[in-house]
Amino acid sequence: MTIAANHEIPQQSLSFDEFLATYGGDNRYELIDGEVFDLEPTGPHEEVAAFITAKICVQIDIIGLSWLVLQRGLVRPENRGMTAFRPDVVAIDRDQLPQEPLWSEQSIITLGRSIKFVAEVVSSNWQNDYAWKLEDYAVLGIPEYWIADYAGLGGTRHIGKPKLPTLSICALVDGEYEIQQFRGHQVIISPTFPNLKLTAEQVLKAFINTIEDTVCRIRESPTRYTAIGEDV
């Protein structure tokens, strides 16, 4: 499923500074509690991320917001010293950037109030998107978080049975995410971008062109897509 990695993933935990020194210039890696993860940016994965980016950029322009959109800029929560997320899509408030301590030298966001929207396109490390990031993005106070599971890789506890391509839109309410899920021709509902008239299928359309290849790869190597104790 992946292109050959440029770096060997270390077995020992890394600090943020160690991660930055080795992987800071390579946007296919992120750090979660000291562990380095390969984001596995396949073609279909990038297609979904690019589609989301294009659509929200149009909405930002129409609404007239002072926001900009980054693809895989680093997000380092202040209270998580050994973590540096690299969201597939993140919209940040330009007006907050003067308060960001690292921004002038590197594309690193540390303050939750700078982030207005984030989207993750699910890969074989789907547990991170449905668990770690769901919790940490809520703690950061990010108003809206999309989990774009174009190949239906998430565990059944997250996307149900049968496992289908699913867009989960998480809206922050009283410090916790309320999650709505959309599939197929269902029109999505985005609190941040209410005029975004898209179906789940449009957002997840990369899956349509790669379904047979993805299913074959999952069948050939099912353990790569299964968490311990999780149903496939």
C-alpha positions in Angstrom: 0.0 0.0 0.0 2.9 2.4 0.6 5.7 3.9 -1.3 9.1 2.8 0.0 9.8 5.0 3.1 12.7 7.4 3.1 13.6 6.7 6.7 13.7 3.6 8.9 11.2 3.9 11.7 13.1 3.9 15.0 12.1 1.4 17.7 12.9 3.8 20.6 10.8 6.8 21.6 11.7 10.2 20.2 11.4 13.6 21.7 9.8 16.3 19.6 13.3 17.9 18.9 14.7 14.5 17.8 11.7 13.9 15.6 12.1 17.4 14.1 15.8 16.9 13.4 15.2 13.6 11.5 11.7 13.9 10.0 10.9 17.6 10.1 11.5 18.1 6.4 9.5 15.0 5.4 5.8 15.4 5.5 4.9 11.7 5.4 5.8 11.2 9.1 4.2 12.3 12.4 5.0 11.7 16.1 2.4 10.4 18.6 3.6 9.8 22.2 7.2 9.4 21.0 6.3 6.9 18.3 6.9 7.7 14.6 4.1 6.9 12.2 4.3 6.7 8.4 1.2 8.5 7.0 1.3 6.3 3.9 0.3 8.9 1.4 -0.9 6.8 -1.5 -2.4 8.3 -4.7 -6.1 7.8 -3.6 -5.3 9.2 -0.2 -3.8 12.3 -1.7 -6.7 12.6 -4.1 -9.2 12.8 -1.2 -7.1 15.3 0.7 -6.7 17.5 -2.4 -10.5 17.5 -3.0 -11.2 18.5 0.6 -8.6 21.2 0.4 -10.0 22.7 -2.9 -13.6 22.7 -1.6 -12.9 24.4 1.7 -10.6 26.9 0.1 -13.5 28.1 -2.1 -15.7 28.3 1.0 -13.2 30.3 2.9 -12.9 32.7 0.0 -16.7 33.1 -0.4 -17.3 33.7 3.3 -14.3 36.1 3.4 -12.5 34.5 6.3 -8.9 35.4 7.2 -7.9 31.7 7.1 -5.3 29.7 5.2 -5.2 26.0 4.5 -2.1 23.9 5.1 -1.5 20.3 3.9 0.5 18.4 6.5 1.8 21.3 8.5 2.8 20.1 12.0 0.5 20.5 14.9 2.3 20.2 18.3 -0.1 20.4 21.2 1.4 22.3 24.1 0.5 19.7 26.7 1.9 16.7 24.6 5.7 17.1 24.5 6.3 13.9 22.5 3.6 14.4 19.9 3.5 16.3 16.6 0.5 15.6 14.4 0.6 16.2 10.7 -3.0 16.6 9.6 -3.8 16.0 5.9 -5.8 19.3 5.8 -5.8 22.0 8.4 -7.4 25.5 8.2 -5.7 28.1 10.4 -6.6 31.6 11.4 -4.1 34.1 10.0 -4.9 36.6 12.8 -3.6 34.1 15.4 -0.3 33.5 13.7 1.6 36.4 15.5 1.0 34.5 18.7 2.4 31.2 17.4 5.9 30.9 18.9 7.4 28.7 16.1 5.5 29.9 13.0 8.0 32.5 11.9 10.7 29.9 11.4 8.7 26.7 10.7 5.3 25.5 9.7 4.4 24.4 13.2 1.1 25.2 15.1 1.0 24.9 18.8 -2.1 26.8 19.9 -5.5 25.2 19.5 -7.2 28.6 18.9 -5.2 29.0 15.7 -6.9 25.9 14.2 -10.4 26.2 12.8 -10.8 23.0 10.9 -8.9 19.8 10.4 -9.3 16.7 8.2 -7.6 13.3 8.3 -7.8 10.9 5.4 -7.7 7.4 6.9 -4.9 5.0 6.0 -3.8 1.7 7.6 -3.0 3.6 10.8 -6.7 4.3 11.2 -6.6 3.9 15.0 -4.8 7.2 15.3 -7.5 9.1 13.5 -10.4 7.5 15.3 -8.8 7.5 18.8 -5.8 9.6 19.6 -6.6 12.5 17.3 -10.3 12.5 18.1 -9.4 13.1 21.8 -6.5 15.5 21.3 -8.2 17.7 18.7 -11.1 18.1 21.1 -8.7 19.1 23.9 -7.2 21.6 21.5 -10.6 23.0 21.0 -10.7 22.5 17.2 -14.3 23.3 16.2 -14.6 20.7 13.4 -12.7 17.5 12.5 -13.4 15.3 9.5 -12.4 11.6 9.3 -12.5 10.7 5.6 -12.4 6.9 5.5 -12.6 6.4 1.8 -11.8 2.7 1.9 -13.8 1.7 5.0 -10.7 0.7 6.9 -11.9 1.8 10.4 -12.9 -0.8 13.0 -16.6 -1.8 13.1 -16.9 0.0 16.5 -16.3 3.2 14.5 -18.1 2.7 11.2 -20.3 -0.3 11.8 -21.1 -3.3 9.7 -20.8 -3.7 6.8 -17.7 -1.6 6.6 -18.3 1.1 4.0 -16.6 4.3 2.9 -17.6 6.8 5.6 -17.1 10.5 6.3 -17.3 11.2 10.0 -17.9 14.9 10.8 -17.0 15.7 14.4 -18.4 19.0 15.7 -17.1 20.3 19.1 -19.9 20.8 21.6 -19.1 21.6 25.2 -15.6 20.4 24.8 -16.5 17.0 23.2 -17.1 15.9 19.7 -20.6 15.1 18.5 -20.1 12.8 15.4 -22.3 12.5 12.4 -21.5 10.0 9.7 -22.3 10.2 6.0 -22.2 7.6 3.3 -23.0 7.3 -0.4 -25.4 10.0 -1.7 -26.1 11.5 1.7 -25.5 15.3 1.7 -22.9 16.2 4.3 -23.6 18.8 7.0 -20.6 20.9 8.0 -21.1 23.4 10.9 -18.1 25.4 9.8 -19.1 25.5 6.1 -22.9 25.3 6.0 -23.1 26.1 2.3 -20.8 23.2 1.3 -23.2 21.2 -0.9 -21.5 17.8 -1.3 -22.4 14.2 -0.9 -20.2 11.8 1.0 -19.5 9.9 -2.2 -18.1 13.1 -3.8 -15.7 13.6 -0.9 -14.7 9.9 -0.8 -14.7 9.4 -4.6 -11.1 8.1 -4.7 -12.5 4.9 -3.2 -14.8 4.3 -6.2 -11.8 4.0 -8.6 -9.8 1.8 -6.3 -12.3 -0.5 -4.6 -11.2 -3.7 -6.2 -7.5 -3.1 -5.7 -8.0 -2.1 -2.1 -10.2 -5.1 -1.2 -7.6 -7.4 -2.8 -4.8 -5.9 -0.8 -6.7 -6.1 2.4 -7.5 -9.8 1.8 -3.9 -10.5 0.9 -2.6 -8.9 4.2 -5.5 -8.5 6.6 -3.4 -8.1 9.7 -2.1 -4.7 8.5 -5.7 -3.4 8.7 -6.8 -4.9 12.0 -6.2 -3.7 15.5 -5.7 -6.3 18.3 -9.2 -7.3 19.5 -10.9 -5.4 16.6 -13.2 -7.0 14.0 -12.3 -6.6 10.3 
